[in-house]
Amino acid sequence: MHTTDIGYVTANAVVIRGQDFSTQILGKCDFVDMILLTAMGRVPTPQEKTMINMILVMAAGHGITPSVLSARLTYLGAPEALQGAVAAGILGGGSVYLGPTQNIAQSLIDACKNLDASADDVALRQVAVDYIQAMKAAKKQVLGIGSGTHVDGDPRTTVIRELARDNGFYGLHWRLMDALAQVLSETKGRPFAVNGAGAMGAVIADMQLDPMLGRGLMLTGRCASLVAHILEERAQPIGQAVWDLVLDNEEQGEPSPSAT
């Protein structure tokens, strides 16, 4: 018999993680409670709830991105299928967009596996130096540092760091993230700062959440903005104009008959 620990239905009840859905959950749990209850079998502490809400809000607040364009263009082709447009946008969430949260959290956890929470700044700096050298040798970028958009540093990072401090989640992994930025600034001779993805990864790691859950939270939050973009696409469409721009560029790039 195939079963799941998350929930089941009987003739008289719906049960989620051992709790009666009608009498113990509905009207008593909010969405963040439900996320952690289903994923981990417990509701979050007030401090965890603050941070998870912040992650969901961070994921939702974006303008035109590849995932948004995917959703809008899918809606252009299939306006009857909201779910298809949202799914198209979510499928664009990988190692470059949304996914770095999971990847950064896992890399921080791996880098700190031989340290305890009381590790001093000297030990953390050495881990940061070793990590940067390993990335250089592998010809990989140090994720979570720097921004091509925010030349003076990601304005969200300071707020996220303070929220982490206020709620007891500025720990070993956050300290390593900051150490990475400091070492890069010193070795490169120009300022480097933790960006939003790096901050999210540090939060997930210091909350001791499964990094995959971190990506799941980012995808969950992004659904809200995708729905918003699709509603706006219906009222103020840009999908056709984007597609027309692609066609115009294709026509301009075609070789003339005399050149063939």
N, C-alpha and C positions, 0 to 999 in steps of 0.2 A: 504494500500500500504506500502510495506517495503522499507525504505530508509536509507541512511547513510550520515552523515555530511562530510565524508572524501572525497568523489568524485563521479562523475557521467559522463556518456558519452551521447552526443547528436549526431545527424546526422552530425554536423559540428565541434564539439569540444570535447575535453576531459578536464574536470574541476576538480581540486584538491583544496579543502578548498577555493573555490571561485575564484581560479586563473586559467587562461587558461594555460593548460599544455604546449601547443606549443609555445605561445608567451611570457609567464611570468615565466615559470619554466625551460624548456629545455635550456641548455646553460647558465643559470643564477644562478641556485641553484646547490650546490654540494650535496653529499650524506648525510652529517650531516644536512644541511639545510632541506633536504627532510624528514629525520627522525623526526625532531621536527615539521615541517610543517604538516605532516600527523598525528602525535600523539597529537599535542597541538594547531594546527591551526596557528602557527607563525614560523618564522625562528629564529634561535638562535642569541643572541648577540655575538660579537667576543669572549668575555670571556667564554660564555657558549660553543661556538664551540670548543675552545681550550680544555676545560675539557671533552666534549663528545668524541672528537677525542682521548684523552688520555684513556678514559674508553674502547673504541673500541680496541685500540692498546693493552691495558693491557689484554683484554680477548683473543686476538689473539695469544699472544706470549707464547706458552707453548710447552713442549716436550711430552713425553709419559705419558698420563693420562688415567684413565678408559674410558673417552669419546672418546679419540683417538683410544684406543684399540678396542672399540665397532665399530668405523667407519672402521678401517682397517680389522677387522674380517668379517664385513658385506660385504665389498668389495671383500674379499676372496671368499665368497659364492655367491655374485651377482655382478660381475665386470661390468655388463651391466647397473647397476643402481647407478649412482653417487648420485642421490637424496636419495636413500635408505641408503647409507653409511653415508651421512651427517646427515640424520634424525636420524639414530641410535646413532651417537655421540651427537646430540643435546638432545635426550631423556635421556642421562646420566647426564644432567645438572639439579641438584636438590639442596637439602638443604646442601649437602656436597661440591659439585663442582658447581661453577657459581652462584647457588642460594643464598649463604650467603650474597651477595651484597644486595639483596632485604631484607632479614631477618634482617641484621644488621641495614640497613637504617631505617626500620620500628621500631626496638627496640630503636634506638636513638631518633626517633621522639616521640615515646610513653614516653620515660623516661624524655624528656624535655618539655612535654606538659604543665606543670605548671610553666615553666620558660620563661622569656623574653630574648631577645638577649643581654641585658645589664647585665645579671646575673653575679655576681662576682665569683672568684675562690673558695671562701668558699662554696657558694651555690652549685656550680658544683661538688665540692669534696663530699659534702653530698649526692648528687644524685648518684654519682659513688659508694659510700659506700653502699647506700641502694640497688642499682642495683646488686652489687656483692653479697650482703647478700641474696637477693631474688633468684638469680641464684643458690646459694649454697643450699638454703632451698629446691629448686625445683630439686636439683641434676642435674643441667644443666650447661654446659660449657659457659663461657663468650666468645662469638664469637668475632672474629676480633683482638684477642690478642695472641701473641706468634706464633712460627713457629717451626715445627719439622724438617725443612730443613735448615733454615738460623739461625745458632746458635747465631750469633751476631746481629740478627735482620734483618727483611726483607729489602734488599737494595733498594727496589722500594718505600718504604713508605716515605723516606725523600724527594725524588723527587716529589711525589704526593702532599705531604704537602706544599712544596714550590710553586708548580703550583697553588694549592688552594689559598695560600696567595697572589700570584701575580695577580690572577684573581678575587679576592674579594669573595672567597668562603671558607675561613677559618673562620667558625662561631661557633655557640653554639654547634653543634653536633660534629664537629672536636674537640673542646675543651673538650667535655665530653669523647670522645674516648681517648684522651691523658690522661685525668684524671683517667680513668679506668686503663690504663697501669701503671700510677704512683702509684695508690693505691694498685694494685696487687703486684707491685715491693716491696713496703714497707711492706705489710703484709706477703708476701711469703719469703722475705729475699733474693731474687734473681731477676735479671732484667727481666722485661716483656716489650715488645714493640708492637705497633700497626702493624699488618701485612697488606698485600696487600688487602685482603678482607675487613678488618676494614677501611682502607683508602678509598676504593671504597664506602663503606656504608656511611661514613662521607661525602664524596663528594656529593653523591646523596641527602642526607638529607639536606645539607647546600645549595644545588642548588634549593631546594624546588621542586624536581621532584617526581613524583609518584614512590614509591619504586618498583612497578611492572615494570615500564619503565626501572628502573635500571637493573632488571634481563633481560629484553628484550634487552638492549644494550649489556650486557655480552653475551647473546646467539647470537646476531648479529655478534659481533666481533669474537666469537668462530667459526662461520661458515668459516671464512677465513682460520683459521689454519687447520680445518678439511679438507677443499678442498686441502690444501697444503700437508697434510699427505696422502691423498688418491692418489694424483699425485706421491708422493714419493713411496707409496706402489706399484704402478704400475711399477715404474722404479727400486726400490730397496725393494722388498717385505720382510716383516718380519712376516706377518700374519700366514703363514703356519708354520714357525718355532715356533711361540707362541703356536699354536694349537698342534704341535708335542710335545712341552714341557709338555703341559697339559696331553696328552695321555701317555707320558712316566711316569709322576708322578702317573697317575691312575694305570698303570701296576705295578709299584713298590709298590703301596699301597694295591694291591689285596692280600688277604690271600692265602697261599698255600693250596693245596687240603688236606694235612694231618692235617691242623689246623681246618678244618670244621667238 
